[in-house]
């Protein structure tokens, strides 16, 4: 159980370290069963597979829409990389 004590606007780290003690969890409760760990890679594979399937399904119906989706994905990736590395 964590205890927190809120004081004035002063942010003295030494003072905060003394007033906010954290009690560690027992060893048997370190693993929370509601938190999915080590599934992130499988989620990315599933999302990528669904994206490829969606593009293929739309590509069968209309080439223009497929090219528009591919262009939007490429432009999004370029903009995300651009804004992350600025």
Secondary structure as GFF3:
##gff-version 3
##sequence-region A 1 86
A	DSSP	alpha_helix	13	19	.	.	.	ID=ss1
A	DSSP	three_ten_helix	27	29	.	.	.	ID=ss2
A	DSSP	alpha_helix	40	61	.	.	.	ID=ss3
A	DSSP	alpha_helix	63	84	.	.	.	ID=ss4
###
